[in-house]
Amino acid sequence: MLENIHSSASSKFKDEGYPVKSIAGSLSEAEIITNLKDVRILGLRSRTKITRRVLQESKKLWAIGAFCIGTNQIDLKACADHGVAVFNAPYSNTRSVVELAMAEIILLVRNIWSKNQDMHRGIWNKSASYNHEIRGKSLGIVGYGNIGSQLSILAEAFGMSVYYFDIVEKLSLGNTRKCSTLKELLEKSDVVSIHVDGEQSNHNLIGEKEIGWMKQGSRILNLSRGFVLDIPAVVKALKSGKITGAAIDVYPEEPSSNSDPFQSELQNLPNVILTPHIGGSTEEAQMNIAKFVPQNIIQYMNTGNSFMSVNFPQINLSPAENAHRLIHVHQNEPGVLAEINRIMGENNLNIVGQYLKTKDNIGYVITDISKKYNRSVITELAGVKHSIRFRILY
């Protein structure tokens, strides 16, 4: 368990009989390889990178838990190729991110941050200039997923007019209105809040051209991915007054631990709120994540159920009764299931239940068989052509 994952997650695994090793920070590729030699389950957050080389060297690894929303720090295809299931927490910290965004919108529009800095310097600057209510202002949400849609509800409750843009067709909530293009949204919004995923296409989503479409004096928030904003372009816009406030929680380059220094061009600019990637860092969110991720991994390890996996075909079955459960992770090639069943038929195995599902390049077969069989058949099943992983659960 890396990166200070909430202790209740370790407790859940210990209750299942797993010895748990906890490491406070993230690890380099070489350090991960050294630490994963005998590890079945790896828990991490956003700073640890899981590469194909890590997976090639981690022969015993069965599952990875990302105790966060994003999984772009993990090579998901490489995980699938090596039969490693990945689970994350897509909903558990949503409310925490939304509340931070809402608070920062108010702070920026009221110019509270600059006033706070003045007061700490002994400057009494009592003035209504550049201080506004958020009621009646327009909020543009880029990315209308779990976070963006919840933010729209809170913003409407505060009296804001809400627009959203998403490349995927989404049902709008409340009175939120969809924009057909990013340009349309930026032109209409007094405040822009970004909530997109880690797709490569979102790199530098907001750059100098897009900032040019924004209203004069608008504000911008990024609580999604650090690479979404062209930081030099944002700094330029802040200095020119095109943008009059920004709240940034994620950065293109982030320290690997709390003991490492942080540097950014955004530092020491007026009305700029900088937070250290804490959108989901509330005690409530971390507790929810620490419950959600382990329970899905434990289900996978104990029953084979891959429900909520981000890179595996999702199968959700009841536990087998009076049977052994066999798990095949294999390349998605024709004839694998037929070969499995041929071997079982030739060895007189009674199949109690069977389920196959595929996703992209891999297939996943769960087979329940009666308990009476020759143990030598297990070696034969494990050697089925195109197999990636095989195991007997019980």
HUURFEN-V954345 format. One record per helix or strand of 2 or more residues. SS is the DSSP state (H for helix, E for strand). FROM is the first residue (numbers start at 1). LEN is the number of residues. If there is no record, write none. Layout:
ss=SS from=FROM len=LEN
ss=SS from=FROM len=LEN
This chain:
ss=H from=7 len=9
ss=H from=29 len=7
ss=E from=41 len=4
ss=H from=52 len=6
ss=E from=63 len=4
ss=H from=76 len=6
ss=E from=85 len=3
ss=H from=94 len=16
ss=H from=112 len=9
ss=E from=138 len=5
ss=H from=146 len=12
ss=E from=161 len=5
ss=E from=177 len=2
ss=H from=182 len=7
ss=E from=191 len=4
ss=H from=200 len=3
ss=H from=208 len=6
ss=E from=218 len=5
ss=H from=226 len=3
ss=H from=231 len=10
ss=E from=243 len=6
ss=E from=272 len=3
ss=H from=283 len=21
ss=E from=324 len=8
ss=H from=336 len=11
ss=E from=351 len=9
ss=E from=362 len=8
ss=H from=376 len=7
ss=E from=387 len=6
